[in-house]
Amino acid sequence: MKIEIIPLTEPTSMLVNTLNRWGNDMNLKSLSQPNPSRAELERESILTIEDICHRLKYQHVYLIYLENRLIGEMSYTVDPEHLFHKKSETAWISILIGEPQCRGKGIGVMALEYLEEQVRKHSLKRIELGVFEFNEPALKLYKKLGYQEIGRIENFTYYEGDMWADIRMEKCF
């Protein structure tokens, strides 16, 4: 299986539609963004081309394709304010495999290795990420690739009737 990863430079309406579909899928939404309550989890969110253009001003965004089909996206931001450890030259990363049938097939590993390579090319020394404690497949992936837990933010997100921690992890180069 070979994936293709392409930097996002110009969003299209088709991309916006796909990101909105993923962003409003309750299973993905619970894994990919903090939700302080059930109501917030259930609230529909709508992205626009302008929203994505704004995001491109501060984030490096990459689209993940399998057999010419968009299946995910990932990004990194340099030294954002929400870092657990406020160390300069840090990339905050995010990865989302949006198509359910593409998860658990090693695509996340390939995509993450590509993202790490991009971070190193930009001479950044550290990666930090957050993963919700109930997301065991992602935790397993990050640990397999050498990420270490550096802290937890308790009661960070709502999922299946409870509040869960955000586990912060890092990898240094």
C-alpha positions as CSV (number, residue, x, y, z in Angstrom):
1,M,0.0,0.0,0.0
2,K,1.4,3.4,-1.0
3,I,0.1,6.6,0.2
4,E,0.7,10.0,-1.4
5,I,1.1,13.1,0.8
6,I,0.6,16.5,-0.7
7,P,1.1,19.9,1.0
8,L,-2.1,21.9,1.0
9,T,-1.7,25.3,-0.6
10,E,-5.1,26.1,-2.1
11,P,-8.3,24.7,-0.5
12,T,-11.2,23.7,-2.8
13,S,-14.9,23.4,-2.1
14,M,-14.5,19.6,-2.5
15,L,-11.9,19.6,0.3
16,V,-14.1,21.8,2.5
17,N,-17.0,19.3,2.0
18,T,-14.7,16.4,3.0
19,L,-13.3,18.2,6.1
20,N,-16.8,19.1,7.2
21,R,-18.0,15.5,6.8
22,W,-15.1,14.3,8.9
23,G,-15.5,17.2,11.4
24,N,-19.1,16.3,12.0
25,D,-18.7,12.6,12.2
26,M,-19.3,11.9,16.0
27,N,-16.7,9.2,16.1
28,L,-14.0,11.3,14.6
29,K,-15.0,14.5,16.4
30,S,-14.6,12.7,19.8
31,L,-11.1,11.6,18.8
32,S,-9.8,14.8,17.1
33,Q,-11.0,17.8,19.1
34,P,-11.7,18.6,22.7
35,N,-15.4,18.7,23.6
36,P,-16.2,20.2,27.0
37,S,-19.7,18.7,27.0
38,R,-22.1,16.4,25.2
39,A,-23.8,19.4,23.7
40,E,-20.5,20.6,22.2
41,L,-19.8,17.2,20.8
42,E,-23.2,17.1,19.1
43,R,-23.0,20.7,17.8
44,E,-22.5,20.9,14.1
45,S,-19.5,22.8,12.9
46,I,-19.1,24.2,9.4
47,L,-15.7,25.1,7.9
48,T,-15.4,27.5,5.0
49,I,-12.6,28.0,2.4
50,E,-11.8,31.2,4.3
51,D,-11.3,29.2,7.5
52,I,-8.9,26.9,5.8
53,C,-7.0,29.8,4.2
54,H,-6.6,31.4,7.7
55,R,-5.3,28.1,9.0
56,L,-2.7,28.0,6.3
57,K,-1.2,31.2,7.6
58,Y,0.1,29.5,10.7
59,Q,0.0,25.8,10.0
60,H,1.7,23.5,7.6
61,V,-1.1,21.2,6.3
62,Y,-0.7,18.0,4.3
63,L,-3.4,15.9,2.7
64,I,-3.1,12.1,2.7
65,Y,-4.2,10.2,-0.4
66,L,-4.6,6.5,-1.0
67,E,-5.2,5.4,-4.6
68,N,-6.0,9.1,-5.6
69,R,-8.6,9.3,-2.8
70,L,-8.3,11.8,0.0
71,I,-8.4,9.7,3.3
72,G,-6.8,12.0,5.8
73,E,-5.0,15.2,6.8
74,M,-2.2,16.2,9.1
75,S,-0.5,19.4,10.2
76,Y,2.1,21.0,12.3
77,T,2.3,24.4,14.0
78,V,5.5,25.9,15.3
79,D,5.5,27.0,18.9
80,P,1.8,27.4,19.5
81,E,0.6,28.8,22.9
82,H,-1.1,25.6,24.0
83,L,2.2,23.6,24.3
84,F,2.4,21.7,27.7
85,H,6.1,22.5,27.8
86,K,6.8,26.0,26.3
87,K,10.0,25.2,24.6
88,S,11.0,27.0,21.4
89,E,11.6,25.1,18.1
90,T,8.6,22.8,18.9
91,A,6.1,21.5,16.4
92,W,2.6,20.7,17.6
93,I,1.3,17.9,15.4
94,S,-2.1,16.7,14.4
95,I,-3.1,13.7,12.3
96,L,-6.5,12.5,11.2
97,I,-7.3,9.4,9.1
98,G,-10.8,10.5,8.1
99,E,-12.0,7.4,6.3
100,P,-12.8,4.6,8.8
101,Q,-11.9,1.8,6.5
102,C,-8.3,3.2,6.2
103,R,-7.6,3.0,9.9
104,G,-5.6,0.2,11.4
105,K,-3.7,-0.5,8.2
106,G,-0.4,1.3,8.9
107,I,-1.3,4.5,7.1
108,G,-0.9,6.5,10.4
109,V,2.6,5.2,10.8
110,M,3.6,6.2,7.3
111,A,1.9,9.6,7.6
112,L,3.5,10.3,11.0
113,E,7.0,9.4,9.7
114,Y,6.5,11.8,6.8
115,L,5.3,14.5,9.1
116,E,8.3,14.0,11.4
117,E,10.6,14.3,8.4
118,Q,9.0,17.6,7.5
119,V,9.5,18.9,11.0
120,R,13.2,17.9,11.0
121,K,13.7,19.5,7.6
122,H,12.5,22.8,9.2
123,S,15.2,22.4,11.9
124,L,12.7,22.0,14.7
125,K,14.1,20.1,17.7
126,R,10.9,18.7,19.3
127,I,7.4,17.5,18.6
128,E,4.6,17.7,21.1
129,L,1.0,16.3,20.7
130,G,-2.1,15.6,22.7
131,V,-4.1,12.4,22.6
132,F,-7.2,11.7,24.6
133,E,-6.7,8.9,27.1
134,F,-9.5,6.7,25.7
135,N,-7.9,6.7,22.2
136,E,-5.9,3.6,22.8
137,P,-4.9,2.9,19.1
138,A,-3.4,6.4,18.8
139,L,-1.6,6.0,22.2
140,K,-0.1,2.7,21.0
141,L,1.0,4.3,17.7
142,Y,2.7,7.2,19.4
143,K,4.5,5.0,21.9
144,K,5.6,2.7,19.1
145,L,7.2,5.6,17.3
146,G,9.1,6.8,20.4
147,Y,6.8,9.5,21.9
148,Q,6.9,9.8,25.7
149,E,4.2,11.0,28.0
150,I,5.1,14.4,29.6
151,G,1.9,15.3,31.4
152,R,-1.9,15.1,31.5
153,I,-4.7,17.7,31.5
154,E,-7.5,16.1,33.5
155,N,-11.2,16.5,32.6
156,F,-10.2,17.8,29.2
157,T,-12.9,16.3,26.9
158,Y,-16.3,14.7,27.0
159,Y,-16.7,11.1,25.7
160,E,-19.4,8.5,26.3
161,G,-20.8,10.1,29.4
162,D,-17.5,10.9,31.1
163,M,-14.7,13.6,31.1
164,W,-11.3,12.3,30.0
165,A,-7.7,13.5,30.2
166,D,-5.6,14.8,27.4
167,I,-2.3,13.0,27.5
168,R,0.6,15.2,26.3
169,M,3.5,13.5,24.6
170,E,6.8,14.6,23.1
171,K,9.6,13.4,20.9
172,C,12.9,15.1,20.7
173,F,15.4,15.0,17.9
